[in-house]
């Protein structure tokens, strides 16, 4: 597995546009530390970092389904 120490991201975490990044940057990181430089008032997308496993697990818990 290719792993590195620091990832520097300039700008907010977005899934579309020029400064987009894959959701896996948060859900399956290959770095030890993320340094993010953002402009004041320019936030990340609310739903950035979609992890289908985490969403599926939370849906199952709300439905009362036991997962193994």
CHARMM internal coordinates of N, CA and C (Angstrom, degrees):
IC EDIT
DIST 1 N 1 CA 1.4448
DIST 1 CA 1 C 1.5214
ANGL 1 N 1 CA 1 C 108.46
DIST 1 C 2 N 1.3152
ANGL 1 CA 1 C 2 N 116.45
DIHE 1 N 1 CA 1 C 2 N 129.44
DIST 2 N 2 CA 1.4599
ANGL 1 C 2 N 2 CA 121.32
DIHE 1 CA 1 C 2 N 2 CA 175.91
DIST 2 CA 2 C 1.5163
ANGL 2 N 2 CA 2 C 109.04
DIHE 1 C 2 N 2 CA 2 C -78.81
DIST 2 C 3 N 1.3217
ANGL 2 CA 2 C 3 N 116.28
DIHE 2 N 2 CA 2 C 3 N 121.55
DIST 3 N 3 CA 1.4635
ANGL 2 C 3 N 3 CA 121.53
DIHE 2 CA 2 C 3 N 3 CA -177.89
DIST 3 CA 3 C 1.5192
ANGL 3 N 3 CA 3 C 107.83
DIHE 2 C 3 N 3 CA 3 C -134.96
DIST 3 C 4 N 1.3155
ANGL 3 CA 3 C 4 N 116.92
DIHE 3 N 3 CA 3 C 4 N 143.10
DIST 4 N 4 CA 1.4469
ANGL 3 C 4 N 4 CA 120.35
DIHE 3 CA 3 C 4 N 4 CA 176.91
DIST 4 CA 4 C 1.5156
ANGL 4 N 4 CA 4 C 110.10
DIHE 3 C 4 N 4 CA 4 C -134.77
DIST 4 C 5 N 1.3085
ANGL 4 CA 4 C 5 N 117.30
DIHE 4 N 4 CA 4 C 5 N 165.21
DIST 5 N 5 CA 1.4589
ANGL 4 C 5 N 5 CA 122.99
DIHE 4 CA 4 C 5 N 5 CA -171.80
DIST 5 CA 5 C 1.5235
ANGL 5 N 5 CA 5 C 113.77
DIHE 4 C 5 N 5 CA 5 C -74.01
DIST 5 C 6 N 1.3357
ANGL 5 CA 5 C 6 N 118.33
DIHE 5 N 5 CA 5 C 6 N -53.10
DIST 6 N 6 CA 1.4585
ANGL 5 C 6 N 6 CA 121.49
DIHE 5 CA 5 C 6 N 6 CA -171.08
DIST 6 CA 6 C 1.5239
ANGL 6 N 6 CA 6 C 110.65
DIHE 5 C 6 N 6 CA 6 C -130.10
DIST 6 C 7 N 1.3224
ANGL 6 CA 6 C 7 N 116.51
DIHE 6 N 6 CA 6 C 7 N 134.98
DIST 7 N 7 CA 1.4605
ANGL 6 C 7 N 7 CA 122.90
DIHE 6 CA 6 C 7 N 7 CA 171.34
DIST 7 CA 7 C 1.5241
ANGL 7 N 7 CA 7 C 106.60
DIHE 6 C 7 N 7 CA 7 C -114.78
DIST 7 C 8 N 1.3209
ANGL 7 CA 7 C 8 N 116.73
DIHE 7 N 7 CA 7 C 8 N 126.03
DIST 8 N 8 CA 1.4650
ANGL 7 C 8 N 8 CA 121.19
DIHE 7 CA 7 C 8 N 8 CA 178.14
DIST 8 CA 8 C 1.5167
ANGL 8 N 8 CA 8 C 107.95
DIHE 7 C 8 N 8 CA 8 C -105.35
DIST 8 C 9 N 1.3298
ANGL 8 CA 8 C 9 N 116.78
DIHE 8 N 8 CA 8 C 9 N 121.30
DIST 9 N 9 CA 1.4733
ANGL 8 C 9 N 9 CA 123.46
DIHE 8 CA 8 C 9 N 9 CA 179.48
DIST 9 CA 9 C 1.5148
ANGL 9 N 9 CA 9 C 107.46
DIHE 8 C 9 N 9 CA 9 C -115.05
DIST 9 C 10 N 1.3311
ANGL 9 CA 9 C 10 N 116.60
DIHE 9 N 9 CA 9 C 10 N 121.70
DIST 10 N 10 CA 1.4548
ANGL 9 C 10 N 10 CA 121.45
DIHE 9 CA 9 C 10 N 10 CA 176.90
DIST 10 CA 10 C 1.5191
ANGL 10 N 10 CA 10 C 107.34
DIHE 9 C 10 N 10 CA 10 C -99.29
DIST 10 C 11 N 1.3267
ANGL 10 CA 10 C 11 N 116.31
DIHE 10 N 10 CA 10 C 11 N 119.42
DIST 11 N 11 CA 1.4545
ANGL 10 C 11 N 11 CA 122.08
DIHE 10 CA 10 C 11 N 11 CA -179.18
DIST 11 CA 11 C 1.5189
ANGL 11 N 11 CA 11 C 112.05
DIHE 10 C 11 N 11 CA 11 C 103.53
DIST 11 C 12 N 1.3293
ANGL 11 CA 11 C 12 N 114.94
DIHE 11 N 11 CA 11 C 12 N 172.59
DIST 12 N 12 CA 1.4651
ANGL 11 C 12 N 12 CA 119.84
DIHE 11 CA 11 C 12 N 12 CA -177.64
DIST 12 CA 12 C 1.5286
ANGL 12 N 12 CA 12 C 112.16
DIHE 11 C 12 N 12 CA 12 C -72.68
DIST 12 C 13 N 1.3300
ANGL 12 CA 12 C 13 N 115.60
DIHE 12 N 12 CA 12 C 13 N 160.73
DIST 13 N 13 CA 1.4652
ANGL 12 C 13 N 13 CA 121.39
DIHE 12 CA 12 C 13 N 13 CA 176.43
DIST 13 CA 13 C 1.5173
ANGL 13 N 13 CA 13 C 108.38
DIHE 12 C 13 N 13 CA 13 C -80.71
DIST 13 C 14 N 1.3149
ANGL 13 CA 13 C 14 N 115.59
DIHE 13 N 13 CA 13 C 14 N 113.11
DIST 14 N 14 CA 1.4612
ANGL 13 C 14 N 14 CA 122.51
DIHE 13 CA 13 C 14 N 14 CA -178.70
DIST 14 CA 14 C 1.5153
ANGL 14 N 14 CA 14 C 109.37
DIHE 13 C 14 N 14 CA 14 C -133.13
DIST 14 C 15 N 1.3370
ANGL 14 CA 14 C 15 N 115.92
DIHE 14 N 14 CA 14 C 15 N 151.07
DIST 15 N 15 CA 1.4606
ANGL 14 C 15 N 15 CA 119.75
DIHE 14 CA 14 C 15 N 15 CA -179.32
DIST 15 CA 15 C 1.5255
ANGL 15 N 15 CA 15 C 112.90
DIHE 14 C 15 N 15 CA 15 C -95.78
DIST 15 C 16 N 1.3405
ANGL 15 CA 15 C 16 N 118.24
DIHE 15 N 15 CA 15 C 16 N -10.33
DIST 16 N 16 CA 1.4676
ANGL 15 C 16 N 16 CA 121.99
DIHE 15 CA 15 C 16 N 16 CA -179.23
DIST 16 CA 16 C 1.5213
ANGL 16 N 16 CA 16 C 109.76
DIHE 15 C 16 N 16 CA 16 C -135.19
DIST 16 C 17 N 1.3163
ANGL 16 CA 16 C 17 N 116.02
DIHE 16 N 16 CA 16 C 17 N 154.40
DIST 17 N 17 CA 1.4571
ANGL 16 C 17 N 17 CA 120.87
DIHE 16 CA 16 C 17 N 17 CA 175.98
DIST 17 CA 17 C 1.5195
ANGL 17 N 17 CA 17 C 113.21
DIHE 16 C 17 N 17 CA 17 C 100.80
DIST 17 C 18 N 1.3190
ANGL 17 CA 17 C 18 N 115.13
DIHE 17 N 17 CA 17 C 18 N -174.81
DIST 18 N 18 CA 1.4630
ANGL 17 C 18 N 18 CA 121.59
DIHE 17 CA 17 C 18 N 18 CA -175.87
DIST 18 CA 18 C 1.5229
ANGL 18 N 18 CA 18 C 112.52
DIHE 17 C 18 N 18 CA 18 C -62.34
DIST 18 C 19 N 1.2964
ANGL 18 CA 18 C 19 N 118.19
DIHE 18 N 18 CA 18 C 19 N -38.30
DIST 19 N 19 CA 1.4643
ANGL 18 C 19 N 19 CA 121.23
DIHE 18 CA 18 C 19 N 19 CA -176.90
DIST 19 CA 19 C 1.5132
ANGL 19 N 19 CA 19 C 113.47
DIHE 18 C 19 N 19 CA 19 C -97.52
DIST 19 C 20 N 1.3145
ANGL 19 CA 19 C 20 N 116.75
DIHE 19 N 19 CA 19 C 20 N 26.40
DIST 20 N 20 CA 1.4705
ANGL 19 C 20 N 20 CA 119.51
DIHE 19 CA 19 C 20 N 20 CA -175.65
DIST 20 CA 20 C 1.5252
ANGL 20 N 20 CA 20 C 111.84
DIHE 19 C 20 N 20 CA 20 C -71.58
DIST 20 C 21 N 1.3083
ANGL 20 CA 20 C 21 N 114.83
DIHE 20 N 20 CA 20 C 21 N 156.43
DIST 21 N 21 CA 1.4610
ANGL 20 C 21 N 21 CA 122.77
DIHE 20 CA 20 C 21 N 21 CA 177.18
DIST 21 CA 21 C 1.5268
ANGL 21 N 21 CA 21 C 107.95
DIHE 20 C 21 N 21 CA 21 C -141.50
DIST 21 C 22 N 1.3260
ANGL 21 CA 21 C 22 N 118.00
DIHE 21 N 21 CA 21 C 22 N 150.09
DIST 22 N 22 CA 1.4674
ANGL 21 C 22 N 22 CA 119.33
DIHE 21 CA 21 C 22 N 22 CA 178.81
DIST 22 CA 22 C 1.5283
ANGL 22 N 22 CA 22 C 111.44
DIHE 21 C 22 N 22 CA 22 C -69.08
DIST 22 C 23 N 1.3383
ANGL 22 CA 22 C 23 N 116.60
DIHE 22 N 22 CA 22 C 23 N 149.20
DIST 23 N 23 CA 1.4661
ANGL 22 C 23 N 23 CA 121.38
DIHE 22 CA 22 C 23 N 23 CA 178.14
DIST 23 CA 23 C 1.5260
ANGL 23 N 23 CA 23 C 111.49
DIHE 22 C 23 N 23 CA 23 C -58.02
DIST 23 C 24 N 1.3289
ANGL 23 CA 23 C 24 N 116.63
DIHE 23 N 23 CA 23 C 24 N -28.14
DIST 24 N 24 CA 1.4631
ANGL 23 C 24 N 24 CA 120.81
DIHE 23 CA 23 C 24 N 24 CA -178.19
DIST 24 CA 24 C 1.5241
ANGL 24 N 24 CA 24 C 112.63
DIHE 23 C 24 N 24 CA 24 C -63.17
DIST 24 C 25 N 1.3163
ANGL 24 CA 24 C 25 N 117.48
DIHE 24 N 24 CA 24 C 25 N -13.92
DIST 25 N 25 CA 1.4704
ANGL 24 C 25 N 25 CA 119.74
DIHE 24 CA 24 C 25 N 25 CA 177.38
DIST 25 CA 25 C 1.5323
ANGL 25 N 25 CA 25 C 109.80
DIHE 24 C 25 N 25 CA 25 C -59.32
DIST 25 C 26 N 1.3355
ANGL 25 CA 25 C 26 N 117.45
DIHE 25 N 25 CA 25 C 26 N -29.02
DIST 26 N 26 CA 1.4644
ANGL 25 C 26 N 26 CA 121.61
DIHE 25 CA 25 C 26 N 26 CA 177.31
DIST 26 CA 26 C 1.5170
ANGL 26 N 26 CA 26 C 112.86
DIHE 25 C 26 N 26 CA 26 C -103.95
DIST 26 C 27 N 1.3394
ANGL 26 CA 26 C 27 N 117.05
DIHE 26 N 26 CA 26 C 27 N -38.75
DIST 27 N 27 CA 1.4667
ANGL 26 C 27 N 27 CA 119.48
DIHE 26 CA 26 C 27 N 27 CA -174.22
DIST 27 CA 27 C 1.5274
ANGL 27 N 27 CA 27 C 113.63
DIHE 26 C 27 N 27 CA 27 C -82.24
DIST 27 C 28 N 1.3287
ANGL 27 CA 27 C 28 N 118.38
DIHE 27 N 27 CA 27 C 28 N -22.06
DIST 28 N 28 CA 1.4707
ANGL 27 C 28 N 28 CA 121.76
DIHE 27 CA 27 C 28 N 28 CA 178.82
DIST 28 CA 28 C 1.5310
ANGL 28 N 28 CA 28 C 109.24
DIHE 27 C 28 N 28 CA 28 C -145.15
DIST 28 C 29 N 1.3192
ANGL 28 CA 28 C 29 N 116.64
DIHE 28 N 28 CA 28 C 29 N 63.95
DIST 29 N 29 CA 1.4688
ANGL 28 C 29 N 29 CA 119.39
DIHE 28 CA 28 C 29 N 29 CA -174.97
DIST 29 CA 29 C 1.5306
ANGL 29 N 29 CA 29 C 113.21
DIHE 28 C 29 N 29 CA 29 C -66.96
DIST 29 C 30 N 1.3278
ANGL 29 CA 29 C 30 N 115.22
DIHE 29 N 29 CA 29 C 30 N 147.19
DIST 30 N 30 CA 1.4685
ANGL 29 C 30 N 30 CA 121.75
DIHE 29 CA 29 C 30 N 30 CA 175.74
DIST 30 CA 30 C 1.5195
ANGL 30 N 30 CA 30 C 109.47
DIHE 29 C 30 N 30 CA 30 C -118.43
DIST 30 C 31 N 1.3078
ANGL 30 CA 30 C 31 N 115.96
DIHE 30 N 30 CA 30 C 31 N 30.75
DIST 31 N 31 CA 1.4542
ANGL 30 C 31 N 31 CA 121.38
DIHE 30 CA 30 C 31 N 31 CA -179.60
DIST 31 CA 31 C 1.5142
ANGL 31 N 31 CA 31 C 108.59
DIHE 30 C 31 N 31 CA 31 C -139.27
DIST 31 C 32 N 1.3248
ANGL 31 CA 31 C 32 N 116.02
DIHE 31 N 31 CA 31 C 32 N 157.56
DIST 32 N 32 CA 1.4570
ANGL 31 C 32 N 32 CA 120.77
DIHE 31 CA 31 C 32 N 32 CA -179.37
DIST 32 CA 32 C 1.5282
ANGL 32 N 32 CA 32 C 111.56
DIHE 31 C 32 N 32 CA 32 C -84.05
DIST 32 C 33 N 1.3522
ANGL 32 CA 32 C 33 N 116.46
DIHE 32 N 32 CA 32 C 33 N -31.53
DIST 33 N 33 CA 1.4644
ANGL 32 C 33 N 33 CA 119.81
DIHE 32 CA 32 C 33 N 33 CA -176.24
DIST 33 CA 33 C 1.5145
ANGL 33 N 33 CA 33 C 109.78
DIHE 32 C 33 N 33 CA 33 C -146.22
DIST 33 C 34 N 1.3371
ANGL 33 CA 33 C 34 N 116.59
DIHE 33 N 33 CA 33 C 34 N 138.68
DIST 34 N 34 CA 1.4633
ANGL 33 C 34 N 34 CA 123.17
DIHE 33 CA 33 C 34 N 34 CA 176.93
DIST 34 CA 34 C 1.5217
ANGL 34 N 34 CA 34 C 108.00
DIHE 33 C 34 N 34 CA 34 C -109.75
DIST 34 C 35 N 1.3232
ANGL 34 CA 34 C 35 N 115.89
DIHE 34 N 34 CA 34 C 35 N 123.09
DIST 35 N 35 CA 1.4630
ANGL 34 C 35 N 35 CA 121.32
DIHE 34 CA 34 C 35 N 35 CA 173.60
DIST 35 CA 35 C 1.5194
ANGL 35 N 35 CA 35 C 106.18
DIHE 34 C 35 N 35 CA 35 C -107.81
DIST 35 C 36 N 1.3320
ANGL 35 CA 35 C 36 N 115.63
DIHE 35 N 35 CA 35 C 36 N 121.26
DIST 36 N 36 CA 1.4621
ANGL 35 C 36 N 36 CA 120.56
DIHE 35 CA 35 C 36 N 36 CA -177.34
DIST 36 CA 36 C 1.5243
ANGL 36 N 36 CA 36 C 109.29
DIHE 35 C 36 N 36 CA 36 C -118.02
DIST 36 C 37 N 1.3264
ANGL 36 CA 36 C 37 N 115.77
DIHE 36 N 36 CA 36 C 37 N 125.60
DIST 37 N 37 CA 1.4599
ANGL 36 C 37 N 37 CA 122.16
DIHE 36 CA 36 C 37 N 37 CA 178.55
DIST 37 CA 37 C 1.5217
ANGL 37 N 37 CA 37 C 107.23
DIHE 36 C 37 N 37 CA 37 C -109.74
DIST 37 C 38 N 1.3345
ANGL 37 CA 37 C 38 N 116.50
DIHE 37 N 37 CA 37 C 38 N 117.37
DIST 38 N 38 CA 1.4673
ANGL 37 C 38 N 38 CA 120.91
DIHE 37 CA 37 C 38 N 38 CA -178.38
DIST 38 CA 38 C 1.5200
ANGL 38 N 38 CA 38 C 110.57
DIHE 37 C 38 N 38 CA 38 C -130.12
DIST 38 C 39 N 1.3203
ANGL 38 CA 38 C 39 N 115.04
DIHE 38 N 38 CA 38 C 39 N 154.84
DIST 39 N 39 CA 1.4435
ANGL 38 C 39 N 39 CA 122.52
DIHE 38 CA 38 C 39 N 39 CA 177.04
DIST 39 CA 39 C 1.5198
ANGL 39 N 39 CA 39 C 109.23
DIHE 38 C 39 N 39 CA 39 C -80.64
DIST 39 C 40 N 1.3000
ANGL 39 CA 39 C 40 N 117.09
DIHE 39 N 39 CA 39 C 40 N 148.20
DIST 40 N 40 CA 1.4631
ANGL 39 C 40 N 40 CA 122.54
DIHE 39 CA 39 C 40 N 40 CA 178.72
DIST 40 CA 40 C 1.5279
ANGL 40 N 40 CA 40 C 110.32
DIHE 39 C 40 N 40 CA 40 C -57.03
DIST 40 C 41 N 1.3319
ANGL 40 CA 40 C 41 N 116.69
DIHE 40 N 40 CA 40 C 41 N 130.15
DIST 41 N 41 CA 1.4620
ANGL 40 C 41 N 41 CA 121.99
DIHE 40 CA 40 C 41 N 41 CA 178.66
DIST 41 CA 41 C 1.5130
ANGL 41 N 41 CA 41 C 114.58
DIHE 40 C 41 N 41 CA 41 C 82.73
DIST 41 C 42 N 1.3002
ANGL 41 CA 41 C 42 N 117.94
DIHE 41 N 41 CA 41 C 42 N 4.83
DIST 42 N 42 CA 1.4680
ANGL 41 C 42 N 42 CA 121.57
DIHE 41 CA 41 C 42 N 42 CA -178.20
DIST 42 CA 42 C 1.5311
ANGL 42 N 42 CA 42 C 107.85
DIHE 41 C 42 N 42 CA 42 C -113.92
DIST 42 C 43 N 1.3333
ANGL 42 CA 42 C 43 N 116.46
DIHE 42 N 42 CA 42 C 43 N 91.76
DIST 43 N 43 CA 1.4595
ANGL 42 C 43 N 43 CA 121.10
DIHE 42 CA 42 C 43 N 43 CA -173.88
DIST 43 CA 43 C 1.5153
ANGL 43 N 43 CA 43 C 114.53
DIHE 42 C 43 N 43 CA 43 C -91.45
DIST 43 C 44 N 1.3185
ANGL 43 CA 43 C 44 N 114.81
DIHE 43 N 43 CA 43 C 44 N 169.56
DIST 44 N 44 CA 1.4608
ANGL 43 C 44 N 44 CA 122.04
DIHE 43 CA 43 C 44 N 44 CA 175.63
DIST 44 CA 44 C 1.5283
ANGL 44 N 44 CA 44 C 109.58
DIHE 43 C 44 N 44 CA 44 C -71.77
DIST 44 C 45 N 1.3424
ANGL 44 CA 44 C 45 N 116.28
DIHE 44 N 44 CA 44 C 45 N 160.13
DIST 45 N 45 CA 1.4631
ANGL 44 C 45 N 45 CA 120.55
DIHE 44 CA 44 C 45 N 45 CA 171.95
DIST 45 CA 45 C 1.5237
ANGL 45 N 45 CA 45 C 108.48
DIHE 44 C 45 N 45 CA 45 C -64.54
DIST 45 C 46 N 1.3179
ANGL 45 CA 45 C 46 N 117.23
DIHE 45 N 45 CA 45 C 46 N 141.85
DIST 46 N 46 CA 1.4719
ANGL 45 C 46 N 46 CA 120.54
DIHE 45 CA 45 C 46 N 46 CA -178.57
DIST 46 CA 46 C 1.5200
ANGL 46 N 46 CA 46 C 112.78
DIHE 45 C 46 N 46 CA 46 C -61.18
DIST 46 C 47 N 1.3289
ANGL 46 CA 46 C 47 N 117.22
DIHE 46 N 46 CA 46 C 47 N -39.66
DIST 47 N 47 CA 1.4659
ANGL 46 C 47 N 47 CA 120.01
DIHE 46 CA 46 C 47 N 47 CA -175.66
DIST 47 CA 47 C 1.5296
ANGL 47 N 47 CA 47 C 112.60
DIHE 46 C 47 N 47 CA 47 C -99.77
DIST 47 C 48 N 1.3302
ANGL 47 CA 47 C 48 N 117.78
DIHE 47 N 47 CA 47 C 48 N 17.10
DIST 48 N 48 CA 1.4651
ANGL 47 C 48 N 48 CA 119.77
DIHE 47 CA 47 C 48 N 48 CA 179.18
DIST 48 CA 48 C 1.5232
ANGL 48 N 48 CA 48 C 109.57
DIHE 47 C 48 N 48 CA 48 C -67.26
DIST 48 C 49 N 1.3150
ANGL 48 CA 48 C 49 N 116.12
DIHE 48 N 48 CA 48 C 49 N 144.53
DIST 49 N 49 CA 1.4595
ANGL 48 C 49 N 49 CA 121.49
DIHE 48 CA 48 C 49 N 49 CA 179.06
DIST 49 CA 49 C 1.5111
ANGL 49 N 49 CA 49 C 112.54
DIHE 48 C 49 N 49 CA 49 C 91.46
DIST 49 C 50 N 1.3270
ANGL 49 CA 49 C 50 N 117.45
DIHE 49 N 49 CA 49 C 50 N 26.11
DIST 50 N 50 CA 1.4619
ANGL 49 C 50 N 50 CA 122.78
DIHE 49 CA 49 C 50 N 50 CA -179.79
DIST 50 CA 50 C 1.5184
ANGL 50 N 50 CA 50 C 110.58
DIHE 49 C 50 N 50 CA 50 C -52.56
DIST 50 C 51 N 1.3057
ANGL 50 CA 50 C 51 N 116.49
DIHE 50 N 50 CA 50 C 51 N 124.55
DIST 51 N 51 CA 1.4591
ANGL 50 C 51 N 51 CA 123.07
DIHE 50 CA 50 C 51 N 51 CA 178.06
DIST 51 CA 51 C 1.5176
ANGL 51 N 51 CA 51 C 107.78
DIHE 50 C 51 N 51 CA 51 C -122.33
DIST 51 C 52 N 1.3457
ANGL 51 CA 51 C 52 N 118.42
DIHE 51 N 51 CA 51 C 52 N 104.29
DIST 52 N 52 CA 1.4625
ANGL 51 C 52 N 52 CA 120.43
DIHE 51 CA 51 C 52 N 52 CA -175.91
DIST 52 CA 52 C 1.5180
ANGL 52 N 52 CA 52 C 114.04
DIHE 51 C 52 N 52 CA 52 C -58.84
DIST 52 C 53 N 1.3245
ANGL 52 CA 52 C 53 N 118.18
DIHE 52 N 52 CA 52 C 53 N -30.21
DIST 53 N 53 CA 1.4698
ANGL 52 C 53 N 53 CA 120.68
DIHE 52 CA 52 C 53 N 53 CA 179.51
DIST 53 CA 53 C 1.5252
ANGL 53 N 53 CA 53 C 109.65
DIHE 52 C 53 N 53 CA 53 C -69.30
DIST 53 C 54 N 1.3164
ANGL 53 CA 53 C 54 N 117.64
DIHE 53 N 53 CA 53 C 54 N -43.52
DIST 54 N 54 CA 1.4667
ANGL 53 C 54 N 54 CA 121.17
DIHE 53 CA 53 C 54 N 54 CA 179.49
DIST 54 CA 54 C 1.5192
ANGL 54 N 54 CA 54 C 110.71
DIHE 53 C 54 N 54 CA 54 C -66.32
DIST 54 C 55 N 1.3196
ANGL 54 CA 54 C 55 N 117.12
DIHE 54 N 54 CA 54 C 55 N -39.59
DIST 55 N 55 CA 1.4666
ANGL 54 C 55 N 55 CA 120.79
DIHE 54 CA 54 C 55 N 55 CA 179.20
DIST 55 CA 55 C 1.5166
ANGL 55 N 55 CA 55 C 110.31
DIHE 54 C 55 N 55 CA 55 C -66.71
DIST 55 C 56 N 1.3210
ANGL 55 CA 55 C 56 N 117.15
DIHE 55 N 55 CA 55 C 56 N -43.47
DIST 56 N 56 CA 1.4610
ANGL 55 C 56 N 56 CA 121.39
DIHE 55 CA 55 C 56 N 56 CA 178.75
DIST 56 CA 56 C 1.5251
ANGL 56 N 56 CA 56 C 110.22
DIHE 55 C 56 N 56 CA 56 C -62.04
DIST 56 C 57 N 1.3184
ANGL 56 CA 56 C 57 N 117.78
DIHE 56 N 56 CA 56 C 57 N -41.91
DIST 57 N 57 CA 1.4599
ANGL 56 C 57 N 57 CA 121.62
DIHE 56 CA 56 C 57 N 57 CA 179.84
DIST 57 CA 57 C 1.5137
ANGL 57 N 57 CA 57 C 112.12
DIHE 56 C 57 N 57 CA 57 C -64.66
DIST 57 C 58 N 1.3335
ANGL 57 CA 57 C 58 N 117.76
DIHE 57 N 57 CA 57 C 58 N -42.30
DIST 58 N 58 CA 1.4622
ANGL 57 C 58 N 58 CA 120.10
DIHE 57 CA 57 C 58 N 58 CA -179.39
DIST 58 CA 58 C 1.5229
ANGL 58 N 58 CA 58 C 110.61
DIHE 57 C 58 N 58 CA 58 C -69.34
DIST 58 C 59 N 1.3286
ANGL 58 CA 58 C 59 N 117.91
DIHE 58 N 58 CA 58 C 59 N -34.23
DIST 59 N 59 CA 1.4614
ANGL 58 C 59 N 59 CA 121.61
DIHE 58 CA 58 C 59 N 59 CA 177.17
DIST 59 CA 59 C 1.5267
ANGL 59 N 59 CA 59 C 109.86
DIHE 58 C 59 N 59 CA 59 C -66.21
DIST 59 C 60 N 1.3260
ANGL 59 CA 59 C 60 N 116.86
DIHE 59 N 59 CA 59 C 60 N -43.02
DIST 60 N 60 CA 1.4643
ANGL 59 C 60 N 60 CA 121.13
DIHE 59 CA 59 C 60 N 60 CA 179.25
DIST 60 CA 60 C 1.5396
ANGL 60 N 60 CA 60 C 110.82
DIHE 59 C 60 N 60 CA 60 C -63.56
DIST 60 C 61 N 1.3269
ANGL 60 CA 60 C 61 N 116.65
DIHE 60 N 60 CA 60 C 61 N -41.17
DIST 61 N 61 CA 1.4787
ANGL 60 C 61 N 61 CA 119.32
DIHE 60 CA 60 C 61 N 61 CA 179.65
DIST 61 CA 61 C 1.5258
ANGL 61 N 61 CA 61 C 110.07
DIHE 60 C 61 N 61 CA 61 C -63.32
DIST 61 C 62 N 1.3444
ANGL 61 CA 61 C 62 N 116.74
DIHE 61 N 61 CA 61 C 62 N -41.98
DIST 62 N 62 CA 1.4668
ANGL 61 C 62 N 62 CA 119.02
DIHE 61 CA 61 C 62 N 62 CA -179.97
DIST 62 CA 62 C 1.5330
ANGL 62 N 62 CA 62 C 110.98
DIHE 61 C 62 N 62 CA 62 C -65.20
DIST 62 C 63 N 1.3297
ANGL 62 CA 62 C 63 N 116.98
DIHE 62 N 62 CA 62 C 63 N -30.50
DIST 63 N 63 CA 1.4674
ANGL 62 C 63 N 63 CA 120.69
DIHE 62 CA 62 C 63 N 63 CA -179.33
DIST 63 CA 63 C 1.5269
ANGL 63 N 63 CA 63 C 111.45
DIHE 62 C 63 N 63 CA 63 C -85.52
DIST 63 C 64 N 1.3425
ANGL 63 CA 63 C 64 N 117.99
DIHE 63 N 63 CA 63 C 64 N -6.49
DIST 64 N 64 CA 1.4524
ANGL 63 C 64 N 64 CA 121.18
DIHE 63 CA 63 C 64 N 64 CA 179.85
DIST 64 CA 64 C 1.5161
ANGL 64 N 64 CA 64 C 114.00
DIHE 63 C 64 N 64 CA 64 C 78.71
DIST 64 C 65 N 1.3220
ANGL 64 CA 64 C 65 N 117.24
DIHE 64 N 64 CA 64 C 65 N 25.96
DIST 65 N 65 CA 1.4659
ANGL 64 C 65 N 65 CA 122.09
DIHE 64 CA 64 C 65 N 65 CA -178.87
DIST 65 CA 65 C 1.5192
ANGL 65 N 65 CA 65 C 108.00
DIHE 64 C 65 N 65 CA 65 C -92.20
DIST 65 C 66 N 1.3245
ANGL 65 CA 65 C 66 N 117.16
DIHE 65 N 65 CA 65 C 66 N 131.38
DIST 66 N 66 CA 1.4579
ANGL 65 C 66 N 66 CA 122.06
DIHE 65 CA 65 C 66 N 66 CA 175.87
DIST 66 CA 66 C 1.5196
ANGL 66 N 66 CA 66 C 109.77
DIHE 65 C 66 N 66 CA 66 C -81.22
DIST 66 C 67 N 1.3389
ANGL 66 CA 66 C 67 N 115.88
DIHE 66 N 66 CA 66 C 67 N 128.36
DIST 67 N 67 CA 1.4597
ANGL 66 C 67 N 67 CA 119.92
DIHE 66 CA 66 C 67 N 67 CA 177.19
DIST 67 CA 67 C 1.5138
ANGL 67 N 67 CA 67 C 109.30
DIHE 66 C 67 N 67 CA 67 C -106.04
DIST 67 C 68 N 1.3142
ANGL 67 CA 67 C 68 N 116.83
DIHE 67 N 67 CA 67 C 68 N 144.92
DIST 68 N 68 CA 1.4691
ANGL 67 C 68 N 68 CA 122.10
DIHE 67 CA 67 C 68 N 68 CA 179.05
DIST 68 CA 68 C 1.4866
ANGL 68 N 68 CA 68 C 110.78
DIHE 67 C 68 N 68 CA 68 C -114.40
END
COOR INIT
IC SEED 1 N 1 CA 1 C
IC BUILD
